[in-house]
Amino acid sequence: MADNDVSENRDTVDGEQVAEVPAEERSGEIEAYESPNPLANLTQFELTALHYAAQQFDNLWIAAKLSVPERQVKNAFTAIYKKLPAENRTQSALKYLQFARSSDRPS
């Protein structure tokens, strides 16, 4: 696997921890506002794209990094905005950073 690929276990990206959401918190039917952690409603691809967006990378860079078309990244952000909910990329990145940090804290 190349240095710039997403790791096979999908928990890290380039050696950095991506927000981990327990499987029991993931549910396609629960609205984002009902979940204590809105990141639980995101797919692994959406979490990875959001991780990069929170580091201020643009869609074209994220698409190249993940070896997907830019349209797929744009579609992921449309879904992210609905699921979090957020009105824009900045709001979604701030929510990612807030909840990713809180999920890293010991209980």
Stockholm file with secondary structure:
# STOCKHOLM 1.0

chainA/1-107         MADNDVSENRDTVDGEQVAEVPAEERSGEIEAYESPNPLANLTQFELTALHYAAQQFDNLWIAAKLSVPERQVKNAFTAIYKKLPAENRTQSALKYLQFARSSDRPS
#=GR chainA/1-107 SS CCTTSBCTTSSEETTEECCCCCGGGCCTTSCGGGSSSGGGGSCHHHHHHHHHHHTTCCHHHHHHHHTSCHHHHHHHHHHHHHHTTCSSHHHHHHHHHHHHHHHHSCC
#=GC SS_cons         CCTTSBCTTSSEETTEECCCCCGGGCCTTSCGGGSSSGGGGSCHHHHHHHHHHHTTCCHHHHHHHHTSCHHHHHHHHHHHHHHTTCSSHHHHHHHHHHHHHHHHSCC
//
